[in-house]
Every structure is written in C-alpha cells, then in structure tokens.
Amino acid sequence: MVYRFMGFKIHPVDQVMLQFMQDAEEKCIDQDHGPCGPDAGPPEIAVDANEQEAHQEDEQAPEILVFKYRVFFFEVLIRTAYFFPDLAGLLLMCQNYLYFTGFAGILLRMLPALHTFYERAKLALIHQYAGFLVLKQVCSDFIMNDSEDFLYFRDRKTYPEMVKNKLITVCIPCYNNPGQIKFLLQNLATQRFEDFDVVVTDNSTNDEIEQLMGTFSEQLDISYYRNETNIGAVPNWNKAIALATGEWIKIMHSDDFFTDEDSLSGFAAHTRSGATFLFSDFSYLHEATGRIEHYHFPEKKLKDIYSEPMILNGNNLIGNPSATMIHKSLKQVIYDPRFTWKVDIQYFISLIKAGAQLLHISKGLVTIGMNEHQLTRKVKTNPEFEIPESYYMLEAFGFESLNNINVYDAYWRVYRSLGIYDLATIRSYHQADWGPVLEHLFRNLSQCKPGMLKQGWYSKLMMFKSYLTRPR
C-alpha cells in the first residue's frame, strides 16, 4: 500500500520515520527552543541518557561515520532549504533522494536492522533538522525495504510509485550511432531547464552506446534500455514513448539537437497553456555543406489542419518529430509500424484525430540534421514504400478525405511523380481495393500527355478537372 503525505507518495515503512520527525518537533517546542526551522538555530535537545550512551558507543562504527559525514556535508543546504512548514515534511520521498556512491554506498548498504538505525537516525534528525532532504541533482532513490528490515538504496525502476516524475521526458531511440548519441547527450547536458529525464532505447548490435551511459550518469537522469534483438526503428520509437514517465514527452532523433541552451525551456514555457501538442519552428542543417535552412510554420494554416488533418499528407507543415512535444494524455497514440516514409505524418494526423490541441511556438528551438544516410532519403519516391503507404493513409483516416481538393491534389502529385498510373501495376505493389475515386484519378492521369505533366500549370489544370468529375 502507498500512502500520501502533503500530496506526495510515501512508502508504509516511512510512517515510522514521519513519527520520529513529529516527535522531534514536539521536543523542540517542549524545550522552549521555539519553532524548528532554519531561523531557529541548532536546538539543544535533551536526549535520554541511554540513547546518548548508545550513540557514543556506536560513534566509531564506519557506517555511522559515513552517515554523520553526509549529514554534516549537507548541513548548510539543509538549513537553507526549509521548504515545508514542519520537520516531518522534510522526510518526503520526492523526485530525488540522497545518492551515495562508491565506498560510502557499500557501507550504508551494510547498516544493521532498522530498529537500530532508527535510534541513530532519531538523534541525527533532531540535531541536524532533517537528515534526508530533497536536494536537486544530489539525491537518488531512498528506499527502506520493509520485508528484510534493512536499508537499501535502489534505482527508481524498483519503486516507481515513490518517485515524483519530471515535467518532461526526452526520448532518444538509437541504433549503432554512438557519435550522434554522445553529441545529443552533451547537448542535453547544457540545457538550463533541468526538470527533465531521458529515456534511451537502443536497437544497436554492439554495446558502444551502452558504455556511453555511464559517462553521463552524473549529468543527466538517464534510463537506458537495450533491446535483446533489433525490434525495428518505428517499434523502438514507440517503446521509448511507452517508457516515458514525464508529464510531457519529447522525442529527439539522434541526428537532431536543441538549437541553444534555452531550447528545452522554450518548450516548458508552454506546458501550462492548455495545449497538448506543442511544435516549434526549426532549422535544417545540411551536414555535407554546413548550410542552414530555417523553417517557419505558416500560422494561418493551423485552421486548415484542424479542418482536414490529411492535408499534412501532401505537405507536412508541422515538420520533424524532434520539433514536437506531446502531453502524456496522448501517450496511447503510436507510430504505425506499417509506415516508413510517411510515419511522421501518420503520427501527427493520429494525434489530431485523438483530440490533440495544437500550439505553435514561433521560435526555432531544434536543429534537424540532414544527411544522405537517413532512411527517409532512401525510400522517397520509391514505389515499394510510396504506393502501400498512400493506401494505408486512406485506410487509417478515411477515403472521404479525398473530397478535400488539397488531399486529392496530394495523391495526384504522388502518382504523377512516380509515373505509375496503371491500376494493375499499382496493385502489384499493394493488392487492395483502391476505391472508385482513386481509380478515377489513375485513369485521368493515364489520359494526360506525359511530357506536359511536367508543366505545373498543365498538371494543376488536369488535376482540377479530375477532381470536379470524381465519383461522389
């Protein structure tokens, strides 16, 4: 069972510790030391003689020396971080907990049974005001194991219900690209905004990325997951999102990065806007030449996207997923593994169809790396991808969207560019019932003069004629 204290979740065994702190507060008042707080000064608490003798006997024990050293080390911070109105509040198991490493951590794991520790901790907590305090980036998961009566320090995966989640989870799916991952993690470590954690899902065939994680463990709150086998790019993206624990979920592909140190702050600033789907302007970095190309979303198009999300199929106005961030209420929406070339567009449309409230951030917060090794470059204009995915889009979001002239024009342009108009050939790439409207579109394309279709005015005129005469 998990209890709540002042809005935070606490483990049942910690009820005893809370009682200690309440006793401590009463002793402070009973001894006329005034309120216990940072302004009260160190209270000279009257301690039971037996307790004091026991404390002196144990003073030289290695684990107690470690404990006293840590309390002393944090004393200044403790006295200036009196966040809560009573001493009990300082025991809350919040998003971060005391973090011990190396030799000190080993000694602390060897502490005796809890009832003995309680007596020692009681004195220290009263005298030092807190003991275990929420300290940013200093603390990690403090768990008392109530089944074995020993004190243990475990990672947040063991007792996720005791961890206050971050505002943002940055999801990084990866595959055999340690150089890009290292650069992206360095980029994340420079962000001024700090209320975020990182989830890395690794499809790699080697352990190079896994070895990187230790390098950044003190700079970033990282949860790393190595897939036993390569589950595929799109399922790996979905896995990263599924593992996210933040209120907001921010996917970052490994060849992309935040434009400056305030980029994540730029997203966080809009998390209380009422929107559930944030997307920013961004820049393309052409890695071969170093050329930078800025993209600005046309604000007037937002109404059109709400009216018919399928217009994104012809022109992805939102852009790259790395320039987006979604609220956890949309976590059930996934990238469809059937897609490769249009998977981003499928995801955006699915989010909007699921009720996402869009908000455009008119500042370039993300830079998108462009190189010849990217998968999307390899499948563009490839009929083995283009033809099935054009069908999957209509299957998922409705053939009736072809009644929108922009959607109809998008399909006209796809098959004009492919130069494939014959229904039998199209079905050789994907066997399906393409419906009367698309069959009409294919016939009209085949009736056009091939040389003239390269002329924009001619193609647009023929498309408009085809649209007007489409089956209703």
N, C-alpha and C positions, 0 to 999 in steps of 0.2 A: 504494500500500500504506500502511496506517496501523499504526504501532507503538504499544505500550503501555509506559509508564514509571511505576512506582509506582502502577499502577491507572488512570492517565489516558491518553487517546489523544493521540499526538503525530504531527506530520507528518514524513515521512522526512528532509526537509532540516534539521529541527531536531536530528538526530543530531549534526551538526557543532557546534551551539551547546551541546549537552549535553557534548560532549567538551571544549569550552572551559571549562565550569564545573568539570569533573573535574580539568583541568589546573590551574585556579585553586586548587582545594582542596589539591592536591599542593604547589603553590608556597607556600601559606600554612604548611603543615607543614614543608616543607624549609627555610624561612627562620626556623624557630623562633618563629613567631608564634602557635603553639597552634591550637586548633580555630577554624575560621571560623564566626562566629556573631555575634549581637547583643551578646554579652558580651565578645567578643574585642577590641573596639576596632579602629580602622582599621588594617589591616596595611600596612606599608611594603614593598611588593613590589618586588623587584629586577626592573627591566624592561630588556630588551635595548636597547642604545643606538640601534640603527637604528629600532626600534619607537618609542622615545621621540621621536627626531628627526622621524619621520614624523607622529607625533601632534602635535608642536608646530607643524609646518608647516600642518597642517590645522585648527589650533585656531580660526582666524578664519573658517573656512567656515561659512556661515549654517546649513546643515543640522546641523553638529556643535554649533554654539552651541545650537540648539534641542534637540538630543539631551542635551547637558550640562545645560541648564536643566531639562529634565524629570527627569533622574536626580537632580539636586540637590533639586528640588521634592519628590520622593518619598523623600528620604533618611531623614527621621525615621520615616516609615511603614515603610520597608524594614527599618530596624534594630529595629523593634518588632513586626514581622510575620514572624518567622522560623519559619514553620510546619513546615518539613521538616528532616530531620536532616542534609542535605548541600546544598551550593550548587546542585548540578545540579537538585535538586527545585524550586528557585525559577524554573526556566525552563519548568515545565509549562504547557501551553496548556489552561487550565481554563475555567470558565464565563464569566469576564470577562477582558479583556485591556486593555492600555494604549489609551486613547482620546484621539486627537488631533483637534482641530477647527480650522477657520479657517486662518490663515496658517501656523501650525505644521504642520498636517496636509499642506498643499500642499508645504512644504519637505521634509518627511520622505518624501513620495512621489517626490522627485527625488534621493534618495540614490543614489550610484554603485553599481557592481556589488557583489554580496555579498562577494566576497573582500576588497574594500577595507573594506567595512563591518565584516567580521569582525575585522579588525585593530584598528579603533577600538573596537568593542564589547568586545573582549577586555580592553583596558585598563580601560574603564569598569566592566565587570562585576566584575573583580577588585577594583578600588579601592572600588566602591560596594556590594559584596556581592551584588548581584542584577542590576539592570538592569530586566528586565521581570518584574514581580511581580504576583501575583494581588491586585488591590485592588478591594474591593467598590464598585460603582457608579462607579468611576473608570475601569475598564478596558473595552475592547471587543475585537473580534476581531483578533488579531495573526496575520497570515499571511505567510509568506515564499513567494513564487512561484518554484518550482524550475525552471520552464520558461524564464523570461525573466531569471533571475538578478537580480531587483530586489526590493526590499522594498515590500510593499503592505499597506495597511490596508483590509480589506473587511468587509462585514457578515456576520452569522452564517449567512445563507442560502447564501453561496458555498461554505463548507466546514462543513456541519452536523456532520460526524463529529468535528470538533475542538472542539466546544462541549459543556461539561458541562451537561446540561439542568437546568432548575429543578425544584423539587419540585412546584409547581402551575402549570398554565397556565389563566389566566382567559380564557374565550372570550366575545366580545361580537359577536353578529350585529346588524346595524343596517340601517335604511332611512329616509333623509330625516328624521332626527331629531337634528340636531346639538346641540340644547339638552340633551336627555336624555343623549346620549353624553358631553358635556362634564361634566355633573354626575356621571355614573358614574365617569369617569376621575379627577375630583377626589376622589371618594370612595375610589377605589383608592389614590391617592397618599397618603392619610392613614393607610393600614394600617401597623401596627407590624411585622407579619410582612413580610419582604422577599424571601424565596426564591420568587418567582413572576415569570412573564412574562405578557404579554397578547397575544391574537390577535384582531384586529378584521377581520371580513368584511363588506364594505359592498355593499349592493344599491342604493345611492342613485342617483338620476337626476341629481345635481349633485355638486360637489366640496367642499361645505361641511364634511363630516366628514373628508375627506382633509386639508383645511387645518388641522384641529384637531390632527392627529397631531404636527406639529412643536412645538406648544405644550407637549406632554407628553413629548417625546423624552428630556429630561434627567431627568425624574422617574420615568418608567416604561420598562420594557423592552418596547416595542410592536412587533409585526409586523403591518403593515397590508396588506390585500388588497382591491382594488377589482374587483368583478365587471364585466366588459365590458357585460353585459346583466343585467337583473333575473332571477335564476335561481329566484326564489320563496323564501318565508320558510323553509320546512322544509329544502329543499336548502342554504340558506345556513347554517342551524344545523349541518347535517351537515358542511359544508365547514369551519367553524370548528373542530369537534371533530377532523376529519381532520388539520388543520394543527397541532394542539396537539403540543408536544414534551415537556411535563412528565410526571412520573410520575403525577400526578393531574390530572384535567380538571374544571374548574369553569365551567359555563356561567352567564353572567349576562345576562339580558334587559335591554334598555336602560331600561325603566321601573322596574327594581328596583335596590336598592343594599344595601350592608352596613350593618347597624344601628349599629355603632360601630367604633372603630379597632382593636379586637381580634377582630373577627369572623373574618377570614381565619386568624388564629392559632387560633381555636376549631376550625376545620376541620382545620388542620395538626396539631393535637394528637392527632388520632385516626388519622393516616396509618400508624401502625405497630401498629394494633390487630388486624390480620388481616382486617378487613372490606375490601370492595372497592366498596361503595356506601354513602356517608355521606349522611344527610339530617338537617336540623336543624329545630327549631321556627322559626316566623317570624311576622311581623305583616303585616296588610293595612293599607295607607294609602289611605283613600278620598280621592282628591285634590280632589274637588269640595267636600267638607265638612271635610276635615282629620281626620276620625275615624279612630282607630287600633283595629284589632281583632286580638287576639293569638290565635294558633293553637298548640295543644299536641297533639302526636301521642299517641294512646292506646296506651301501651306494650303493653297486653295484646292488642292486635290484631296484633302482629307475627307471632305464631304462625299466625294465620288467613291472613295474606298469604302466608306460605311455603306453607301447605297448599293454597290456591287463589288465585293471583295475580289471577285475573279478578274477584275481589270489588272490586278497585280501580275496575272499570268502573262500578260502582254508587255508589261513594263513594271518591273519591281521597284516601285517608288520608295519603299521603306529601306531597302538596301541589304547589307550584310547582317547576319545574326549577331555578330560581335558588337554591333552598334545598337543592340536592343537589350531590354531588361524586363522581365515579367514578374508579376506578383505570384506568390505561391498558390493563390486560389485558381490559377490556370495550369497548375502542375500536371494535371491529368492529360493535357493536350500533348501529343507526342509528334516527333518527326516520323513520317510514314516510311518504313524501310524499303518500300517498293520504289521509292524515288531516289535519284542520284542528281540529275541535272536540275530539277525543279523542286528539290526538297525544301529549300528555304521558303519558297513561295507557298508551297503546300502548308508549311507550318504557320506562316503568317495568316493565311486565309483561315486555317483551322482555329487559330486564336480569336480572330474576329468573329467567326461563326459561333464560338463558345461564349461570346459576350464581352470580349476584352474592350476596355475603354482606353483608347489611344491618346497619347500625349507626345507631341513632337518637341524635342529640345533643340532649339535653334543655335547650337554651338557644336563645333567639331570636337567630339570627345574621344574618338577612336580613329586609329590609322589601320587601314586594311592592306596587308601585304599582297602584292600581285607577282606571281612568278609562273614560269612555264610548267612547273611540276605539279601544279594544283589539279585535282581530279576534274573539277568543273571545266577547266580548259580542254581536257582530253575528250569530254563527252559532248561538248557543244557542237551542234549541227550534225551529230551522229544519229542516224535514224534508229539505230538499235536502242537508244535512250529516248530520243525526242518523241518518236511515234507512240510507244507504250505509255510514256508519262503524260502525253497530251490527252490520252484516253483516260488515264487514272484521275486526272484533274476533274474531268466532267463526271466521271463515275462517283467521285467523292463529293462534289459540290453542285451537281445538277446540270443536265443538258439544257435546262431552261435558261441558263446564263448566256447561251448563245443568242438570246433575244436582245442582249446589250450589244450595240454596234462595236464598242471597243473590244469586247471579248471576241466577237465574230472576226473582227479585223486581225486580232492576235493570231487566231487559228489560220486565217488566210495567209498571213505573213510567214508562219512556221512552215507550211507546206509549199508555199512559193519558194522559200529559201532552200528547202530540201529538194525541190524539183520532182517530187513524187505525188502524183495525182490519181493514179490508178488504184481503185479500191482493192483489187486482188493483190497488188504489191503491198499496199498498206496492211492488209490482213496477214501477209506473210511475216510481218514484223510483230503484229499483235492480233490474234484471232479474237474478234469481238463483234458485237452488233454496234456499228458506229452511228446508227440513227439516221433518220431522213434528212436532218439539217446538214450534217457533215457530208453525207453522200452527195447532197445538192452542191455543197461548197467544192467538193472534189471534182464534180462534173464541170462546174463553171470554170475552175482553174484549167482543166484539160482543154477547154474550148478557147482559151486565150492564146494569143500569139506569144510563143516563148521568148522571143527576143524583146518584145515590147514590155513584158512583165518586169524587166529590169528598170523600166522608166517609172519613177514614183507616181506621176500623175495618172498614167495608164492603169497601173496596178490598183490605185485607190479608186478610180472610176469603176473598174470591173468589180472590185470588192463591194462597192456601194450598190451596184446593180444586183449582184448576187444576194446581198443582204435583203434588199427590198422584195425579192422574189422567192425568198426562202420559204419552206413549208411552215405553216402555222399550226 
